């Protein structure tokens, strides 16, 4: 966003390691808990990107209200969360996910705090067979936390380069068919 549009982007997280891995930006890099509601950041942001965050929040009400507090009136929030709560598995638990979402649940978590939902959509439809296969595989694993944690800690990136290329091709196809 900074390179393409010249925006100044602040990065914030409660994970120091994640912040340290972030590339330098024009904006600030903040180790900041938005629940603290530092007065310097009230109504400070035109846009908030919340990508792969909300599923890690146990009690969403206070968090979503804090997002609203930080956002300028008329500002926008873009949210990306893992979908299809049916596929919630030990893999999600190991990653620290409290839930997966469907459109109705996501709206339920954000609408009460003054947000107008402009659009919701699913993406990654072409990857559902792989998600289903992982879900079945996780069900068949021994229930030991060590086994499930070991698998999930290997990450979400497919280990074989050609599989990564297949996934990327499927996503490109999906974006071309339904941009």
C-alpha positions in Angstrom: 0.0 0.0 0.0 2.9 2.3 0.7 4.6 1.5 -2.5 1.6 1.4 -4.8 -0.5 4.3 -3.3 2.0 6.3 -1.2 0.1 5.6 2.0 1.7 5.8 5.4 1.0 2.5 7.2 1.4 1.8 10.9 2.0 -1.8 11.9 0.9 -3.0 15.3 1.0 -6.3 17.0 1.5 -7.8 20.5 4.1 -10.3 19.1 7.5 -8.7 19.1 8.9 -11.3 16.8 6.3 -10.5 14.2 7.0 -6.8 14.5 10.7 -7.5 14.1 10.1 -9.4 10.9 8.0 -6.6 9.4 9.6 -4.6 6.6 10.4 -1.0 7.4 7.6 1.4 6.6 6.8 5.1 6.4 4.5 4.6 9.4 5.2 3.5 12.9 5.8 0.0 14.1 3.9 -0.2 17.4 4.0 -2.8 20.1 0.5 -1.8 21.2 -2.5 -3.4 22.7 -5.5 -1.6 21.2 -7.6 -2.4 24.3 -5.4 0.2 26.1 -7.0 2.9 23.9 -4.1 5.4 24.0 -5.7 8.8 23.5 -3.1 9.6 20.8 -4.7 7.0 18.6 -8.4 7.9 19.1 -10.1 8.3 15.7 -6.6 8.1 14.2 -7.0 5.7 11.3 -8.8 6.0 8.0 -8.5 2.3 7.3 -7.7 -0.7 9.4 -6.7 -4.0 7.9 -7.4 -6.9 10.2 -6.1 -9.9 8.3 -6.0 -13.2 10.1 -6.5 -11.6 13.6 -10.1 -11.9 14.7 -10.1 -15.7 14.9 -7.3 -15.4 17.6 -9.5 -13.2 19.8 -11.5 -15.1 22.4 -13.8 -12.3 23.6 -14.4 -10.3 20.4 -16.8 -7.6 21.8 -14.1 -5.5 23.6 -11.7 -5.9 20.8 -14.1 -4.9 18.0 -15.3 -1.9 20.1 -11.6 -0.9 20.4 -11.2 -1.1 16.6 -14.2 1.3 16.3 -12.6 3.7 18.8 -9.4 3.9 16.8 -11.1 4.4 13.4 -12.0 7.8 12.1 -15.7 8.4 11.5 -16.5 7.1 8.0 -13.3 4.9 8.1 -13.1 1.4 6.7 -12.1 -1.9 8.2 -11.1 -4.8 5.9 -11.3 -8.2 7.7 -10.0 -11.5 6.5 -10.8 -14.6 8.7 -10.7 -18.3 8.1 -14.1 -19.4 6.9 -16.3 -22.5 7.0 -16.6 -23.2 10.7 -17.6 -26.8 9.9 -13.9 -27.4 9.2 -12.7 -26.1 12.6 -10.1 -28.7 13.7 -7.2 -29.4 15.9 -5.1 -27.6 13.3 -7.0 -24.4 14.1 -6.6 -24.9 17.9 -2.8 -25.3 17.6 -2.7 -22.1 15.6 -4.6 -20.3 18.4 -7.9 -20.0 16.6 -11.0 -19.8 18.7 -13.3 -20.2 15.7 -13.7 -20.1 11.9 -16.4 -17.8 10.5 -19.3 -17.8 8.2 -20.7 -14.5 6.9 -23.5 -14.5 9.5 -21.1 -15.0 12.5 -18.7 -12.4 11.3 -21.5 -9.8 10.9 -22.8 -10.8 14.4 -19.3 -10.0 15.8 -18.9 -6.6 14.2 -22.3 -5.1 13.5 -23.3 -4.2 17.1 -20.4 -1.7 17.3 -21.5 0.7 14.7 -20.0 -0.8 11.6 -22.0 -0.9 8.4 -21.1 -4.1 6.5 -20.5 -3.1 2.9 -19.6 -6.5 1.5 -18.7 -10.0 2.6 -17.4 -12.7 0.3 -15.7 -16.1 0.5 -12.5 -16.6 -1.4 -10.3 -19.7 -1.7 -13.3 -21.8 -2.9 -10.9 -23.8 -5.1 -8.9 -24.9 -2.0 -11.9 -26.4 -0.2 -11.1 -30.0 -1.3 -7.6 -29.5 0.3 -9.2 -28.0 3.5 -11.5 -31.0 3.7 -8.7 -33.4 3.2 -6.7 -31.7 6.0 -9.8 -31.8 8.3 -10.3 -35.5 7.7 -6.6 -36.2 8.2 -6.6 -34.3 11.5 -9.6 -36.3 12.6 -7.8 -39.5 12.0 -4.6 -38.5 13.8 -4.1 -39.8 17.3 -5.7 -37.3 19.7 -2.4 -36.6 21.4 -1.6 -32.9 21.5 2.0 -33.6 20.6 1.0 -35.3 17.3 -1.4 -32.6 16.3 0.9 -29.7 17.4 3.8 -31.3 15.5 1.8 -31.4 12.3 0.4 -27.8 12.6 3.8 -26.4 13.5 5.1 -27.5 10.2 3.1 -24.6 8.9 0.4 -24.0 6.4 2.8 -23.8 3.4 2.7 -27.0 1.3 6.1 -28.7 1.6 6.5 -29.5 -2.1 7.2 -26.6 -4.5 4.9 -28.1 -7.2 2.0 -28.2 -4.6 2.6 -24.5 -3.9 2.5 -23.8 -7.6 -0.8 -25.8 -7.9 -2.4 -23.8 -5.1 -1.2 -20.5 -6.6 -2.6 -21.5 -10.0 -6.0 -22.4 -8.4 -6.1 -19.1 -6.6 -5.2 -17.2 -9.8 -7.9 -19.1 -11.6 -10.5 -18.2 -9.0 -9.4 -14.5 -9.0 -9.7 -14.5 -12.8 -13.2 -16.2 -12.8 -14.6 -14.1 -9.9 -12.4 -11.1 -9.2 
